[in-house]
Amino acid sequence: MLSWLSKIIKGIVIALGFILPGISGGVLAAILGIYERMIRFLAHPFKNLKEDLLFFLPVGIGMLLGIGLFSYPIEYLLENYQVYVLWSFAGAIIGTIPSLVKESTRDSERDKIDLIWFWATFILSGIALYALNFVVGSLSASFLNFTLAGCLLALGILVPGLSPSNLLLILGLYSPMLTGFKTFDLFGTFLPIGIGALATLVIFSKFMDYALRVYQSRVYHFIIGIVLSSTILILIPNAGNAESISYSGLSLVSYVIIAFFFALGIWLGIWMSQLEDKYK
């Protein structure tokens, strides 16, 4: 019973990686000591099927509970204190960058190709994500779009350090997702997100395992480029996105408070990265 309760609590904590921009579900899983077993299970699901299912069932239950519990306060904060919350999220993302940079050169020295990967990804993804809202507008809360959200959330589990929620913010899917989570909308939100996440985990778990072993430096420079561009876009008003940040009506005191929360977010990101290094 205590073992089940412990795993449920771990699942609740990992749920933060699904709904908090700047927090990676993969990082939280690594901190809690279940990331490597999870990747082995996803890459080889039938090797120890019964044992792994019994191990991860309470974790999954905890994740569902955590998503429901945390969605309420996060949605409230975004509705009433959007600028402060988004700058805090951005700070947390920036705080994880040094860890990603360190990880990118863990197995090999940085070379010119790595830098090309980074700058090309940073520039092209930034332009594409910013222009996307003007081309298609904010994505609607549909079954297909929530399936895409599930794919992005699963990537945050597969790749520690990658936070997909900032991409969902840019695409306009973040708030609708939180609304569906807090109301436990099983068929309109949980089902498509679950389908997208499961498909991504099944299809890409072996691919990511291979890519990180063989092209580890290239993959991480690609990730860093997307993380930085998407983080900057969170803080830039975008007329094509109804959920875009707005600075109207802010006073000088407000900007001081924003700076404080941004610094606090950076500290949190650095602390999370240090925890991940400690518990790897």
Residue pairs with C-beta under 8 A, 6 or more apart in sequence:
4 58
5 58
7 55
7 56
7 58
7 59
7 62
8 58
8 59
8 61
8 62
8 65
9 62
10 32
10 34
10 59
10 62
11 58
11 59
11 60
11 61
11 62
11 63
11 64
11 65
11 66
12 62
12 63
12 65
12 66
12 69
13 28
13 32
13 62
13 66
14 25
14 28
14 29
14 32
14 59
14 62
14 63
14 66
15 25
15 62
15 63
15 64
15 65
15 66
15 67
15 69
15 70
16 23
16 25
16 28
16 66
16 70
17 23
17 24
17 25
17 26
17 27
17 28
17 29
17 156
17 157
17 163
18 25
18 63
18 67
18 153
18 156
18 165
19 67
19 70
19 71
19 74
19 165
19 177
19 178
19 181
20 70
20 74
20 89
20 92
20 163
20 165
21 86
21 89
21 90
21 92
21 93
21 163
21 165
21 166
21 168
21 169
21 174
21 234
22 88
22 89
22 90
22 91
22 92
22 93
22 95
22 96
22 163
22 165
22 166
22 265
22 268
22 269
23 92
23 163
23 165
23 272
24 96
24 156
24 159
24 160
24 161
24 162
24 163
25 153
25 156
25 157
26 35
26 156
26 157
26 158
26 159
26 160
26 161
26 162
27 96
27 160
27 161
27 272
27 273
27 276
29 35
29 38
29 157
29 160
30 36
30 160
30 276
30 279
30 280
31 272
31 275
31 276
31 279
32 279
33 279
34 59
35 160
37 52
37 55
38 56
38 157
39 158
39 205
39 209
40 47
41 48
41 52
41 56
42 158
42 201
42 202
42 205
43 205
43 206
43 209
45 52
45 202
64 190
67 181
68 181
68 182
68 184
71 178
71 179
71 181
71 182
72 182
74 85
74 178
75 175
75 178
75 179
75 182
77 85
78 85
78 86
78 174
78 175
78 178
82 245
82 246
83 245
83 246
83 247
83 250
83 254
83 258
84 257
84 258
84 261
85 261
86 169
86 234
86 235
86 245
87 235
87 258
87 261
87 262
87 265
88 261
88 262
88 264
88 265
89 165
89 166
89 234
89 265
90 166
90 231
90 234
90 235
90 262
90 265
91 261
91 262
91 263
91 264
91 265
91 266
91 267
91 268
91 269
92 265
92 266
92 268
92 269
92 272
93 163
93 166
93 227
93 231
93 265
93 269
94 231
94 265
94 266
94 269
95 265
95 266
95 267
95 268
95 269
95 270
95 271
95 272
95 273
96 161
96 163
96 227
96 269
96 270
96 272
96 273
97 224
97 227
97 228
97 269
98 270
98 273
99 161
99 270
99 273
99 274
99 276
99 277
100 161
100 220
100 223
100 224
100 227
101 224
103 161
103 220
104 110
104 114
104 216
104 217
104 220
104 221
104 224
105 217
106 216
107 216
107 217
108 216
108 217
110 217
110 221
111 217
113 218
114 217
114 218
114 221
115 221
117 218
117 221
117 222
117 225
118 221
118 222
118 224
118 225
119 225
120 225
121 221
121 222
121 224
121 225
121 226
121 229
122 224
122 225
122 226
122 228
122 229
123 229
125 225
125 226
125 229
125 230
126 229
126 230
126 232
126 233
129 167
129 170
129 229
129 230
129 233
130 233
130 236
130 238
132 170
132 171
132 240
133 170
133 171
133 172
133 238
133 240
133 241
133 244
134 239
134 240
135 240
137 172
137 240
137 241
138 171
138 172
138 173
138 240
138 241
138 242
138 243
139 145
139 148
139 171
139 172
139 173
140 176
141 173
141 176
141 177
141 179
141 180
141 188
141 189
143 188
143 191
143 192
144 192
145 171
145 173
146 173
146 176
146 177
146 180
146 188
146 189
146 192
146 193
146 196
147 192
147 193
147 195
147 196
148 171
148 173
148 196
149 168
149 173
149 177
149 192
149 193
149 196
150 192
150 193
150 194
150 195
150 196
150 197
150 198
150 199
150 200
151 196
151 197
151 199
151 200
152 164
152 167
152 168
152 196
153 164
153 165
153 193
153 196
153 197
154 196
154 197
154 198
154 200
154 201
154 204
155 162
155 164
155 200
155 204
156 162
156 163
156 164
156 165
157 197
157 201
158 200
158 201
158 204
158 205
158 208
159 208
159 212
159 219
159 223
160 276
161 223
161 227
161 273
161 276
162 223
162 226
162 227
163 227
165 174
166 227
166 230
166 231
166 234
167 226
167 230
168 174
168 177
169 234
169 243
170 230
170 233
170 234
170 238
170 241
172 241
172 242
172 243
174 243
175 243
177 189
177 193
179 185
179 189
180 188
180 189
180 190
181 189
181 190
184 190
211 219
212 219
234 245
235 245
236 244
236 245
237 244
237 245
237 246
237 247
238 244
250 258
